[in-house]
Amino acid sequence: MKKLFAVMLGLFAMLSFSACDLSDDDATNFYYETMEITSATFPEYFEFGKVYPIEFTYKRPTDCHVYSGFEYNHTGETERTIFAVATVLDRNDCIELTDTEGTDSFDFQVRYTNTYTFKFYVGEDESGEKQYLTYEVPVQETATE
């Protein structure tokens, strides 16, 4: 058992001291950026306790923008702010895209009886103020027949 431990320790030490060449410039650099959300789909109302799929559409500005998901913030008990996030390849040859949209969705569980407000990030105006598409969805205790 001691020999096995010594061999494993030696192997670990060898791997720990091996070096990587960090001067390799062939790697693609990237950063994250929010993208414009152009629309979202909601029911007329929510029923308390149910789960709803919420679909939204986002716009890719260049071919270097690769959709990587979304982020959301609780900005109040029944207010949600949603951002579409792209991984942007840091290249000089990006091509601007027109009319290139994608869709994604998330499941939303209704946990409160107050009206929900969803704010989808669309970008900033000329003065740097964040702009949102806003949807308000009321909640009903039970379904109406």
C-alpha atoms as an extended CHARMM CRD file, in Angstrom:
* protein
*
       145  EXT
         1         1  MET       CA              0.0000000000        0.0000000000        0.0000000000  PROA      1               0.0000000000
         2         2  LYS       CA              2.9010000000        2.3210000000        0.8380000000  PROA      2               0.0000000000
         3         3  LYS       CA              4.4780000000        1.6430000000       -2.5760000000  PROA      3               0.0000000000
         4         4  LEU       CA              1.2120000000        2.5140000000       -4.3490000000  PROA      4               0.0000000000
         5         5  PHE       CA              0.9550000000        5.7120000000       -2.3360000000  PROA      5               0.0000000000
         6         6  ALA       CA              4.5820000000        6.6140000000       -3.1750000000  PROA      6               0.0000000000
         7         7  VAL       CA              3.9950000000        5.9850000000       -6.8990000000  PROA      7               0.0000000000
         8         8  MET       CA              0.8020000000        8.0900000000       -6.8590000000  PROA      8               0.0000000000
         9         9  LEU       CA              2.5780000000       10.8760000000       -4.9740000000  PROA      9               0.0000000000
        10        10  GLY       CA              5.4690000000       10.7910000000       -7.4480000000  PROA      10              0.0000000000
        11        11  LEU       CA              3.0810000000       10.8870000000      -10.4150000000  PROA      11              0.0000000000
        12        12  PHE       CA              1.2110000000       13.7990000000       -8.8740000000  PROA      12              0.0000000000
        13        13  ALA       CA              4.4860000000       15.6680000000       -8.2810000000  PROA      13              0.0000000000
        14        14  MET       CA              5.5980000000       15.1310000000      -11.8980000000  PROA      14              0.0000000000
        15        15  LEU       CA              2.2990000000       16.4310000000      -13.2310000000  PROA      15              0.0000000000
        16        16  SER       CA              2.3870000000       19.3960000000      -10.8710000000  PROA      16              0.0000000000
        17        17  PHE       CA              5.8180000000       20.5140000000      -12.0580000000  PROA      17              0.0000000000
        18        18  SER       CA              5.2090000000       20.1530000000      -15.7760000000  PROA      18              0.0000000000
        19        19  ALA       CA              4.9320000000       23.5580000000      -17.4240000000  PROA      19              0.0000000000
        20        20  CYS       CA              2.5580000000       24.9450000000      -19.9940000000  PROA      20              0.0000000000
        21        21  ASP       CA              3.6460000000       27.4080000000      -22.6400000000  PROA      21              0.0000000000
        22        22  LEU       CA              1.4900000000       30.4790000000      -21.9860000000  PROA      22              0.0000000000
        23        23  SER       CA              2.8870000000       32.3580000000      -24.9890000000  PROA      23              0.0000000000
        24        24  ASP       CA              0.6240000000       30.4490000000      -27.3840000000  PROA      24              0.0000000000
        25        25  ASP       CA             -1.2180000000       33.2220000000      -29.2480000000  PROA      25              0.0000000000
        26        26  ASP       CA             -3.2540000000       30.8500000000      -31.4050000000  PROA      26              0.0000000000
        27        27  ALA       CA             -5.9750000000       30.6870000000      -28.7430000000  PROA      27              0.0000000000
        28        28  THR       CA             -9.1470000000       32.6380000000      -29.4390000000  PROA      28              0.0000000000
        29        29  ASN       CA             -9.9290000000       35.3020000000      -26.8800000000  PROA      29              0.0000000000
        30        30  PHE       CA            -13.5080000000       36.1340000000      -25.9670000000  PROA      30              0.0000000000
        31        31  TYR       CA            -15.6380000000       38.2340000000      -23.6580000000  PROA      31              0.0000000000
        32        32  TYR       CA            -19.2800000000       38.3170000000      -22.6030000000  PROA      32              0.0000000000
        33        33  GLU       CA            -21.8340000000       40.8730000000      -23.7420000000  PROA      33              0.0000000000
        34        34  THR       CA            -25.5790000000       41.3460000000      -23.4290000000  PROA      34              0.0000000000
        35        35  MET       CA            -27.7010000000       41.2190000000      -26.5770000000  PROA      35              0.0000000000
        36        36  GLU       CA            -30.9790000000       42.9000000000      -27.4330000000  PROA      36              0.0000000000
        37        37  ILE       CA            -34.1290000000       40.9730000000      -26.6040000000  PROA      37              0.0000000000
        38        38  THR       CA            -36.7720000000       41.8210000000      -29.2080000000  PROA      38              0.0000000000
        39        39  SER       CA            -39.8850000000       40.0550000000      -27.8930000000  PROA      39              0.0000000000
        40        40  ALA       CA            -41.3020000000       37.5810000000      -25.3970000000  PROA      40              0.0000000000
        41        41  THR       CA            -44.3970000000       35.4070000000      -25.2370000000  PROA      41              0.0000000000
        42        42  PHE       CA            -46.6640000000       35.3030000000      -22.1780000000  PROA      42              0.0000000000
        43        43  PRO       CA            -50.1140000000       33.9410000000      -21.3650000000  PROA      43              0.0000000000
        44        44  GLU       CA            -52.9180000000       36.4310000000      -20.6990000000  PROA      44              0.0000000000
        45        45  TYR       CA            -52.6170000000       35.6040000000      -16.9920000000  PROA      45              0.0000000000
        46        46  PHE       CA            -50.8250000000       33.2110000000      -14.6500000000  PROA      46              0.0000000000
        47        47  GLU       CA            -52.4860000000       30.7580000000      -12.2960000000  PROA      47              0.0000000000
        48        48  PHE       CA            -50.9950000000       30.6650000000       -8.8200000000  PROA      48              0.0000000000
        49        49  GLY       CA            -48.7020000000       27.6500000000       -8.2690000000  PROA      49              0.0000000000
        50        50  LYS       CA            -48.3610000000       26.6530000000      -11.9290000000  PROA      50              0.0000000000
        51        51  VAL       CA            -45.2420000000       26.5620000000      -14.1050000000  PROA      51              0.0000000000
        52        52  TYR       CA            -45.1930000000       28.3480000000      -17.4820000000  PROA      52              0.0000000000
        53        53  PRO       CA            -42.6860000000       28.2140000000      -20.3300000000  PROA      53              0.0000000000
        54        54  ILE       CA            -41.6600000000       31.7770000000      -21.2370000000  PROA      54              0.0000000000
        55        55  GLU       CA            -40.1120000000       32.1340000000      -24.6870000000  PROA      55              0.0000000000
        56        56  PHE       CA            -38.0960000000       35.1550000000      -25.7890000000  PROA      56              0.0000000000
        57        57  THR       CA            -36.3380000000       36.2470000000      -28.9670000000  PROA      57              0.0000000000
        58        58  TYR       CA            -32.8970000000       37.8690000000      -29.0670000000  PROA      58              0.0000000000
        59        59  LYS       CA            -30.9050000000       39.5390000000      -31.8280000000  PROA      59              0.0000000000
        60        60  ARG       CA            -27.3260000000       38.5430000000      -32.7930000000  PROA      60              0.0000000000
        61        61  PRO       CA            -25.4810000000       41.6600000000      -34.0130000000  PROA      61              0.0000000000
        62        62  THR       CA            -22.4540000000       39.8800000000      -35.5820000000  PROA      62              0.0000000000
        63        63  ASP       CA            -21.2960000000       36.4030000000      -36.4680000000  PROA      63              0.0000000000
        64        64  CYS       CA            -18.8020000000       36.6960000000      -33.5740000000  PROA      64              0.0000000000
        65        65  HSD       CA            -21.7070000000       36.7570000000      -31.0830000000  PROA      65              0.0000000000
        66        66  VAL       CA            -22.5580000000       33.2360000000      -29.9310000000  PROA      66              0.0000000000
        67        67  TYR       CA            -25.6120000000       32.9350000000      -27.6830000000  PROA      67              0.0000000000
        68        68  SER       CA            -24.5490000000       31.4110000000      -24.3810000000  PROA      68              0.0000000000
        69        69  GLY       CA            -27.6830000000       31.7160000000      -22.2720000000  PROA      69              0.0000000000
        70        70  PHE       CA            -29.5030000000       34.2450000000      -20.1640000000  PROA      70              0.0000000000
        71        71  GLU       CA            -29.2230000000       35.8290000000      -16.7680000000  PROA      71              0.0000000000
        72        72  TYR       CA            -32.0310000000       37.1580000000      -14.6180000000  PROA      72              0.0000000000
        73        73  ASN       CA            -32.3170000000       39.2710000000      -11.5150000000  PROA      73              0.0000000000
        74        74  HSD       CA            -35.0460000000       39.4450000000       -8.9090000000  PROA      74              0.0000000000
        75        75  THR       CA            -35.5330000000       43.1890000000       -8.6260000000  PROA      75              0.0000000000
        76        76  GLY       CA            -38.5450000000       42.8680000000       -6.3670000000  PROA      76              0.0000000000
        77        77  GLU       CA            -40.8840000000       40.1690000000       -5.0900000000  PROA      77              0.0000000000
        78        78  THR       CA            -42.6750000000       39.9060000000       -8.4430000000  PROA      78              0.0000000000
        79        79  GLU       CA            -40.2980000000       41.7560000000      -10.7690000000  PROA      79              0.0000000000
        80        80  ARG       CA            -37.7570000000       39.9550000000      -12.9460000000  PROA      80              0.0000000000
        81        81  THR       CA            -35.1250000000       41.4620000000      -15.2470000000  PROA      81              0.0000000000
        82        82  ILE       CA            -33.8220000000       39.1800000000      -18.0070000000  PROA      82              0.0000000000
        83        83  PHE       CA            -30.6330000000       39.5860000000      -20.0750000000  PROA      83              0.0000000000
        84        84  ALA       CA            -29.5820000000       37.5490000000      -23.1470000000  PROA      84              0.0000000000
        85        85  VAL       CA            -25.8370000000       36.8320000000      -22.8970000000  PROA      85              0.0000000000
        86        86  ALA       CA            -23.4380000000       36.2020000000      -25.7730000000  PROA      86              0.0000000000
        87        87  THR       CA            -19.8920000000       34.9500000000      -25.8470000000  PROA      87              0.0000000000
        88        88  VAL       CA            -18.1890000000       37.3580000000      -28.2500000000  PROA      88              0.0000000000
        89        89  LEU       CA            -15.1350000000       36.1350000000      -30.1140000000  PROA      89              0.0000000000
        90        90  ASP       CA            -12.4780000000       38.8590000000      -29.9820000000  PROA      90              0.0000000000
        91        91  ARG       CA            -11.6680000000       39.0490000000      -33.7030000000  PROA      91              0.0000000000
        92        92  ASN       CA            -11.2450000000       41.8100000000      -36.2590000000  PROA      92              0.0000000000
        93        93  ASP       CA            -13.1350000000       40.0550000000      -39.0580000000  PROA      93              0.0000000000
        94        94  CYS       CA            -16.6360000000       39.9270000000      -37.5140000000  PROA      94              0.0000000000
        95        95  ILE       CA            -19.4650000000       40.3180000000      -40.0100000000  PROA      95              0.0000000000
        96        96  GLU       CA            -22.5330000000       42.3960000000      -39.0800000000  PROA      96              0.0000000000
        97        97  LEU       CA            -25.7400000000       40.4020000000      -39.2610000000  PROA      97              0.0000000000
        98        98  THR       CA            -29.1670000000       41.6680000000      -40.2250000000  PROA      98              0.0000000000
        99        99  ASP       CA            -32.3880000000       39.9200000000      -39.2620000000  PROA      99              0.0000000000
       100       100  THR       CA            -30.5700000000       37.1880000000      -37.3500000000  PROA      100             0.0000000000
       101       101  GLU       CA            -32.6190000000       36.2420000000      -34.3290000000  PROA      101             0.0000000000
       102       102  GLY       CA            -32.6340000000       33.2840000000      -32.0180000000  PROA      102             0.0000000000
       103       103  THR       CA            -35.0470000000       32.0740000000      -29.3690000000  PROA      103             0.0000000000
       104       104  ASP       CA            -34.7290000000       30.5800000000      -25.9320000000  PROA      104             0.0000000000
       105       105  SER       CA            -37.1270000000       29.8510000000      -23.0990000000  PROA      105             0.0000000000
       106       106  PHE       CA            -37.2410000000       29.2590000000      -19.3900000000  PROA      106             0.0000000000
       107       107  ASP       CA            -39.7700000000       27.7010000000      -17.0410000000  PROA      107             0.0000000000
       108       108  PHE       CA            -41.3260000000       30.1560000000      -14.6320000000  PROA      108             0.0000000000
       109       109  GLN       CA            -43.1140000000       29.0590000000      -11.4460000000  PROA      109             0.0000000000
       110       110  VAL       CA            -45.7760000000       31.4040000000      -10.0910000000  PROA      110             0.0000000000
       111       111  ARG       CA            -45.1530000000       31.7530000000       -6.3480000000  PROA      111             0.0000000000
       112       112  TYR       CA            -46.9400000000       35.0110000000       -5.5160000000  PROA      112             0.0000000000
       113       113  THR       CA            -50.4540000000       36.2870000000       -6.1320000000  PROA      113             0.0000000000
       114       114  ASN       CA            -49.4370000000       39.8200000000       -7.1760000000  PROA      114             0.0000000000
       115       115  THR       CA            -49.0050000000       40.8620000000      -10.8160000000  PROA      115             0.0000000000
       116       116  TYR       CA            -45.5800000000       39.9000000000      -12.2010000000  PROA      116             0.0000000000
       117       117  THR       CA            -43.4710000000       42.4000000000      -14.1290000000  PROA      117             0.0000000000
       118       118  PHE       CA            -40.8710000000       41.0840000000      -16.5810000000  PROA      118             0.0000000000
       119       119  LYS       CA            -38.2700000000       43.4760000000      -17.9340000000  PROA      119             0.0000000000
       120       120  PHE       CA            -36.2530000000       42.2310000000      -20.9240000000  PROA      120             0.0000000000
       121       121  TYR       CA            -33.0630000000       44.1470000000      -21.6530000000  PROA      121             0.0000000000
       122       122  VAL       CA            -32.9670000000       45.7530000000      -25.1190000000  PROA      122             0.0000000000
       123       123  GLY       CA            -29.8710000000       47.9490000000      -24.8070000000  PROA      123             0.0000000000
       124       124  GLU       CA            -29.0020000000       51.5010000000      -23.8540000000  PROA      124             0.0000000000
       125       125  ASP       CA            -30.2800000000       54.8000000000      -25.1990000000  PROA      125             0.0000000000
       126       126  GLU       CA            -28.0730000000       57.7110000000      -26.3470000000  PROA      126             0.0000000000
       127       127  SER       CA            -27.4690000000       58.8430000000      -22.7570000000  PROA      127             0.0000000000
       128       128  GLY       CA            -26.4400000000       55.3530000000      -21.5510000000  PROA      128             0.0000000000
       129       129  GLU       CA            -29.7500000000       54.6490000000      -19.7940000000  PROA      129             0.0000000000
       130       130  LYS       CA            -30.7570000000       50.9570000000      -19.8580000000  PROA      130             0.0000000000
       131       131  GLN       CA            -33.9230000000       50.2410000000      -21.8520000000  PROA      131             0.0000000000
       132       132  TYR       CA            -36.3250000000       47.3190000000      -21.3780000000  PROA      132             0.0000000000
       133       133  LEU       CA            -39.3120000000       45.6240000000      -22.9760000000  PROA      133             0.0000000000
       134       134  THR       CA            -41.7890000000       45.3660000000      -20.1140000000  PROA      134             0.0000000000
       135       135  TYR       CA            -44.5580000000       42.7990000000      -19.7340000000  PROA      135             0.0000000000
       136       136  GLU       CA            -47.0280000000       42.6590000000      -16.8620000000  PROA      136             0.0000000000
       137       137  VAL       CA            -48.9060000000       39.4440000000      -16.1900000000  PROA      137             0.0000000000
       138       138  PRO       CA            -51.6720000000       39.2840000000      -13.5650000000  PROA      138             0.0000000000
       139       139  VAL       CA            -52.1090000000       36.2180000000      -11.3450000000  PROA      139             0.0000000000
       140       140  GLN       CA            -55.3750000000       34.4640000000      -10.7010000000  PROA      140             0.0000000000
       141       141  GLU       CA            -55.9100000000       32.1820000000       -7.7120000000  PROA      141             0.0000000000
       142       142  THR       CA            -57.7260000000       29.5490000000       -9.7870000000  PROA      142             0.0000000000
       143       143  ALA       CA            -58.6420000000       29.0980000000      -13.4050000000  PROA      143             0.0000000000
       144       144  THR       CA            -61.8190000000       30.7500000000      -14.6480000000  PROA      144             0.0000000000
       145       145  GLU       CA            -64.1280000000       28.5630000000      -16.6400000000  PROA      145             0.0000000000
